Amino acid sequence: MSQFNGTKCDECHRIQGEANHWVRIQVWFQEGECVAVVILEGMHQSTVEGEYRDLCGQGCAMKHIAKLLKWTVPTGS
């Protein structure tokens, strides 16, 4: 029996298919707080240490980055 080895979106948990709109970000934490986020081209990795997050598209990337940086979304009046 073989084990499935795929990439799953760290925001919505979708499994990567054939479409290639995925984004990889690199995240650095200091004392439990996110201090930096770098958006990498395609699914490449950088040579600098940090945590990686795989995201299935721009929408999930923006949601995930907003959560990491603790951005607040304004509500309507």
URLIN-V854738 format. One record per backbone hydrogen bond with DSSP energy under -0.5 kcal/mol. NH is the residue of the N-H (numbers start at 1). CO is the residue of the C=O. Records with the same first field share a line. If there is no record, write none. Layout:
# URLIN-V854738
NH=CO  CO
This chain:
# URLIN-V854738
6=4
9=14
10=54
13=9
16=7
23=55
24=40  42
25=53
26=38
27=51
28=36
30=33
33=30
34=68
35=28
36=28
38=26
40=24  38
44=41
51=27
53=25
55=23
61=57
62=58
63=59
64=60
65=61
66=62
67=63
68=64
69=65
70=67
71=66
74=72
